[in-house]
Amino acid sequence: MRVMIGMVLGAMVLGLAFWAYQENYRTRQAQSDVRQIQREIGFLQEQMTVLRAEWAYLNRPERLRALSALNFEKLGLLPMTPEHFGRLDQVAYPPQKPILSAAVPSDADFPAATPEVQP
């Protein structure tokens, strides 16, 4: 009986060792994946920084002014001035629809429903 218990315990220890070995490698693989993803995130953040800098460089007011002057015949763009903006009282709002104040029909306006009798 002792031999049988010893064998079962030995098999359990071997099973747990095998499980721990697999979990160790799964954990290492997960850590490697996390490091790879963090490197990718860092690379993408670097790219975003460069793209934002390029966007800011391309949207400089003096550059856009020069481009609009260069393409004035095609685009017809003019510099914005305060006169281009209107006041609130100059806005033409659509006419208001009249609110209907007619009386709501009552039950007396409708014919009474008669139940149909089937033979």
N, C-alpha and C positions, 0 to 999 in steps of 0.2 A: 504494500500500500504506500509506503514511504517513497518507493522508487517512482510510482505512478504520480504522486503529488509533486515530486522533484522534477519529473519530466514535464508536467503541465506548467509548473512555475517557470522552468527553463524555456519552454516554448513561449510563454507569455513575455518573458524578458526579451527573448529574441524578437518577438512581434513588436514590442514597444521600442526596441532599438531600431528596427527597420522603419517604424513609423517616425521616430525622431530624426533618423537620417534623411528621410524624404522631406519632412517639414523643414529641416535645415536647408536643403537645396531649394525648396520652394521659396523660403524666406530670402535666400541670397538672390534668387532670380527676381523676386519682387523688388528688392532693394536696387538691383541693377536696372530694372525697368524704371523705377522712380528717378534714379540718377540720369538716365537717358532722357526722360521726359523733362526733367529740370533743365538739362542742357538745351533741349529744344525750346523751352520757354524762354530761357536767357537769350538764345539766338534770335527768336522772334521779337522779343522786347527790344533788342539791339536794332533789328530791322525797322521796327516801328519808330524808334527814335530817329533813325536816318530818314525815313519817309516823312516824318513830321518836319524835320529840318528842311528837306527838299520842298515840301509844300509851303512852308513859311517863306523860303527863298523865292519860289515861283510866284507867290501872291504878294510880293512887295508892291506898294502903291505906285512907286515911280515906274516900275516895269509894266504894270497894268496900264498906267497912263500912256506910256510910250506905245504899247501894243494897240490901244484904242485909237491913238492918233495915227498910227501907221495904217490901220484898217478902217479909217473913218468912212471912206467911200462905200465899203461893203456893209459895215455894221451901223453906221450913223449914230454911234454912241457919243453922248455929251457928258462933260463932267457934272457931277451932282452938286447942286447949290441949294441953299435953304428955300429958294422959290419953288423948287420941285415938290416940296411937301405942302400939303393942304392943312387947313384947320378942320376941326371936328364939325363946326357948323356949316362947312362947305360940302359935306358928304351928302349925296342924294340918296336917301333911304327909299325903298319901295313903299308904295302907298299901303296903308293899313287896311286889311279886309274888315268890313263891318261885322260886328258881332250880332248874330241873329237873336232876336228877342221874342220870337214867335212862341206861342203857347205850346206846351208839350201835349200831344194828343192823349186823351184819356181812354179808358176801356169802353166808354159809351160810343166812341167814334168807330169802333170796330164791331162787325157783326158777331153775335154770339156763336160759338162753335156748337153745332148740334151733333150728338153722337150718331153714328150710322148704325142702323139696326140691320143685321144680316139675317135672312130667312133661314 
